[in-house]
Amino acid sequence: MLTTLETGLDVFFLSPGAERIPACGVCGGVPDVVRGQLGPTSFAAAMAERHGSAEVRARVVVEHDVATCPAASQPWHLKARELVREANRTASPSVRALLEADLAVVIASH
């Protein structure tokens, strides 16, 4: 199953050789790390790489490490990510509390 990852939640782009690896922003799990990747690290950089001049492409292709939650493509994790996104979006503390309670149930069941 093809899954779109969300930077800062279930995928992190890190400086090469980073020692501090953040926990998954959705489930708190320990991400898998792939070191020494070459490429863009954001949507804007990816678009510049694809459509920019050779000079621009050379600046956006950078070495980095990628940390990805191993559960990111699982249906429960996708549901949990949506709950996190909704909780982050809402202005209502009571709605946020409900969403966080739902999130805790989803995570506890896996």
N, C-alpha and C positions, 0 to 999 in steps of 0.2 A: 504494500500500500504506500503510495506517495504521500508524504506528509510535509506540509510547509511548517518550518520551524520559526519560532519568534525569538529574535535576538534579545537577550536579557531575561528570558524566561526558560527556554529549554535548549538554547544554543548560545555559546559565548565565544567571541573572537578575542584571543589573548595575545600578548606580546610573546615572541618566540622564547621558549624556555621558562615561561611563567611557572613559579612554584606554587602560588596561591590559586587554586582552582575553585571558583564559586560553586556552591551547591545549586541544583536545579531550582529555578524560581517558581516552579509549579509544585513539585512533590518533595523537594528537599533532598533528592537522591544525589549520589556521587556520579558526575558525568564521566563518560569515556573521553579521553583526550587523544587527538591526533596532532602530532607535532610537525612543524616545518612545512606547512601548507603554503602554496603560492596562489594569490588571487585577490579579488576584491573582498572587503569585509563589511560592505553595506550595499543597500539597493542602489544608492546614487553612484557609488564606485563601480558597481556592476554595469550600470547603464553607460557610464563614462568609458569603461573598458570596451563595451560592445560598439559604441557609436562615436567615441572620441578619436582624436588624432593619435598618431604613434607616441607623441610626447605625453599626452594625457594618459594613454593606456599604460605607459611605463611607470607613471606615478601612482596609479591605483592598484597595480599588481604588487602586493607586498607580502613578505613572509610573515606568517602568523601561526598560532596554534588554535585548534578548534576543540571546544569542549561541548559535548552533546549528551543530553540525558538519554540513557539507553532505553527508557520507557516511552520516549517522545511520540512514537507512532502507535502506541497502544490506545484502544478506544477510551479506556478509563482516564488516561493521561490527557487526551484531547478534551474530554469533558472537564477535567480539572483545570486545564489551561483556560477554557472559556469562563469558568467560574472566577478564576484569578483576574482575567481581563475585565469581567463585569464588575467585580469588587473594586478594581482600580479606577473604573470609569464613574461609578456612582458617586453622587454628592451626598447621599443619605447614609448616615452612620448606621441606622437600623437595618437598611437593606444590605449594607456591607457586612454587618454581623450575620445576617441570614445566609448570605453567599459564603462567608467564611465557615459557617457551621456545615453547610452542604459540602464545601471543599474538604473539610476534615473527615466527613463520612466517606467520601469517594477515596481519599488517600488511605484511610484506615482499612478499607476493604481490599487493598492491594498491598 
